[in-house]
Amino acid sequence: MKIKGILAGKFRRVVLCAFDCAVFALVTCAYFFAARLFKHHEEEHSYVWLNAGILLLTILIARLIFRVYGSVWRYTRTLSYLNMIFADTIGVFVSAAIVFGFKLGEDVWLFAVIAPINTMLAVCSRLFYRLVYKHRVKSPASPARQINVAILGAGQLGAFLANELLCNPQSTYRPLFFIDR
């Protein structure tokens, strides 16, 4: 039973990473087509896809190093969002150093446009998921069948647990109070 929960958690992380890659691909394609509309010479676009691939790879590696995918969707906190922004910033600087160090093109706008939009959409998608999850409509468990529980610790984790139990209509547990110093 515990293995099933662990695999479900890893699957959610893989789905989240795949979603982030899809968002990055959409932003990159939009940038590429917008750049082609406004610029008439092709040689500046010869490295766009290579540079975008390097940018994606460095951002994903930075997110893995900073454990951005450790807190998935509904369990994220403010520090997780700041951690993702910091990881993305480090990824952008590393990819820019690689691209400009090896002279793989001179397209600064690729980094100035794609990276912030990608980060903004990643943060917005997680906030949107939390909002939808919190307000989803399901049949609540009957209060008579719920088990009253006390939560040890009234810190941020205890508050998240209480909120999760209160917002999940199918929860068999109902938090009554906190026990703390």
C-alpha positions as CSV (number, residue, x, y, z in Angstrom):
1,M,0.0,0.0,0.0
2,K,2.8,2.4,0.9
3,I,4.6,1.6,-2.4
4,K,1.5,2.6,-4.4
5,G,1.6,6.0,-2.6
6,I,5.3,6.5,-3.3
7,L,4.8,5.7,-7.0
8,A,1.8,8.0,-7.2
9,G,4.0,10.8,-5.8
10,K,6.7,10.1,-8.3
11,F,4.2,10.0,-11.1
12,R,2.8,13.4,-10.1
13,R,6.4,14.8,-10.2
14,V,7.0,13.3,-13.7
15,V,3.7,14.8,-14.9
16,L,4.6,18.2,-13.4
17,C,8.0,18.1,-15.1
18,A,6.4,17.1,-18.5
19,F,3.9,19.9,-18.1
20,D,6.7,22.4,-17.5
21,C,8.5,21.1,-20.6
22,A,5.3,21.5,-22.7
23,V,4.8,25.0,-21.4
24,F,8.4,25.8,-22.3
25,A,8.0,24.4,-25.8
26,L,4.9,26.5,-26.4
27,V,6.6,29.7,-25.2
28,T,9.6,28.9,-27.3
29,C,7.5,28.3,-30.4
30,A,5.6,31.5,-29.8
31,Y,8.9,33.4,-29.5
32,F,10.3,31.8,-32.6
33,F,7.3,32.7,-34.7
34,A,7.1,36.2,-33.3
35,A,10.8,36.7,-34.0
36,R,10.4,35.5,-37.6
37,L,7.6,38.0,-38.1
38,F,9.6,41.0,-36.9
39,K,13.0,40.1,-38.3
40,H,13.7,39.4,-41.9
41,H,17.1,37.7,-41.8
42,E,17.3,34.0,-41.2
43,E,20.8,33.7,-39.8
44,E,19.9,35.0,-36.4
45,H,17.5,32.1,-35.9
46,S,19.9,29.3,-36.8
47,Y,20.7,28.7,-33.1
48,V,17.3,29.4,-31.6
49,W,16.3,25.7,-31.1
50,L,19.8,24.7,-29.8
51,N,19.8,27.6,-27.4
52,A,16.3,26.9,-26.3
53,G,17.2,23.3,-25.7
54,I,20.2,24.3,-23.6
55,L,18.0,26.8,-21.7
56,L,15.4,24.1,-21.0
57,L,18.0,21.6,-19.9
58,T,19.8,24.0,-17.5
59,I,16.5,25.2,-16.0
60,L,15.3,21.6,-15.4
61,I,18.7,20.6,-13.9
62,A,18.6,23.7,-11.6
63,R,15.0,22.8,-10.6
64,L,16.1,19.2,-9.8
65,I,19.1,20.5,-7.8
66,F,17.0,22.9,-5.8
67,R,14.3,20.2,-5.4
68,V,11.5,22.3,-7.0
69,Y,9.6,19.1,-7.9
70,G,9.8,17.9,-4.2
71,S,6.7,19.9,-3.3
72,V,4.0,19.0,-5.9
73,W,1.1,21.1,-6.8
74,R,-1.2,21.4,-3.8
75,Y,1.5,21.2,-1.2
76,T,3.6,24.1,-2.4
77,R,4.3,27.0,-0.1
78,T,5.7,30.5,-0.7
79,L,9.3,29.3,-0.2
80,S,8.7,26.7,-3.0
81,Y,7.7,29.4,-5.4
82,L,10.8,31.5,-4.5
83,N,12.9,28.4,-4.8
84,M,11.6,27.8,-8.3
85,I,12.3,31.4,-9.3
86,F,15.8,31.2,-7.9
87,A,16.5,27.9,-9.7
88,D,15.2,29.3,-13.0
89,T,17.4,32.3,-12.6
90,I,20.5,30.2,-12.0
91,G,19.5,28.0,-15.0
92,V,19.2,31.1,-17.2
93,F,22.6,32.4,-16.1
94,V,24.3,29.0,-16.7
95,S,22.7,28.6,-20.1
96,A,23.6,32.1,-21.1
97,A,27.2,31.5,-20.0
98,I,27.3,28.3,-22.1
99,V,25.7,29.9,-25.2
100,F,27.7,33.1,-25.2
101,G,30.9,31.3,-24.0
102,F,30.8,28.9,-27.0
103,K,29.4,31.6,-29.3
104,L,26.3,29.7,-30.2
105,G,24.4,32.7,-31.4
106,E,23.9,36.2,-30.1
107,D,20.1,36.1,-29.4
108,V,19.9,37.8,-26.0
109,W,16.1,38.1,-26.4
110,L,15.7,34.3,-26.2
111,F,16.8,34.4,-22.6
112,A,15.2,37.8,-21.8
113,V,11.8,36.7,-23.1
114,I,11.4,32.9,-22.8
115,A,12.8,32.4,-19.3
116,P,10.7,34.9,-17.4
117,I,7.5,34.0,-19.2
118,N,8.2,30.3,-18.6
119,T,8.8,30.9,-14.9
120,M,5.7,33.1,-14.6
121,L,3.5,30.4,-16.3
122,A,4.9,27.7,-14.1
123,V,4.1,29.7,-10.9
124,C,0.7,30.6,-12.3
125,S,-0.1,27.0,-13.2
126,R,0.7,25.8,-9.7
127,L,-1.4,28.6,-8.1
128,F,-4.3,27.8,-10.4
129,Y,-4.1,24.1,-9.6
130,R,-4.2,24.9,-5.9
131,L,-7.2,27.2,-6.4
132,V,-9.1,24.5,-8.4
133,Y,-8.2,21.8,-6.0
134,K,-9.4,23.8,-3.0
135,H,-12.7,24.6,-4.7
136,R,-13.6,21.4,-6.4
137,V,-17.0,20.0,-5.8
138,K,-17.4,16.5,-4.5
139,S,-19.8,14.9,-2.2
140,P,-18.6,15.4,1.4
141,A,-18.1,12.5,3.8
142,S,-20.8,12.4,6.4
143,P,-19.7,14.1,9.6
144,A,-20.9,11.1,11.6
145,R,-18.3,8.9,9.9
146,Q,-15.4,11.3,10.3
147,I,-12.8,10.7,13.0
148,N,-12.0,13.7,15.2
149,V,-8.2,14.4,15.4
150,A,-5.9,16.8,17.1
151,I,-2.9,18.0,15.2
152,L,0.4,18.2,17.0
153,G,2.2,21.5,16.1
154,A,0.4,24.7,15.0
155,G,3.2,25.7,12.6
156,Q,3.0,26.0,8.8
157,L,2.9,22.2,8.2
158,G,0.2,21.7,10.8
159,A,-1.9,24.5,9.2
160,F,-1.4,22.9,5.8
161,L,-2.5,19.6,7.1
162,A,-5.6,21.1,8.8
163,N,-6.5,23.0,5.6
164,E,-6.0,19.8,3.5
165,L,-8.3,17.8,5.8
166,L,-10.9,20.6,5.9
167,C,-10.9,21.2,2.2
168,N,-11.0,17.5,1.2
169,P,-14.6,16.5,1.3
170,Q,-13.8,12.8,1.2
171,S,-11.4,13.0,4.2
172,T,-12.3,10.6,7.0
173,Y,-10.5,12.9,9.5
174,R,-11.8,16.2,10.9
175,P,-9.3,18.4,12.7
176,L,-10.7,19.8,15.9
177,F,-7.7,21.5,17.5
178,F,-4.0,22.0,17.6
179,I,-1.6,20.9,20.4
180,D,1.4,23.2,20.6
181,R,3.7,24.9,23.1
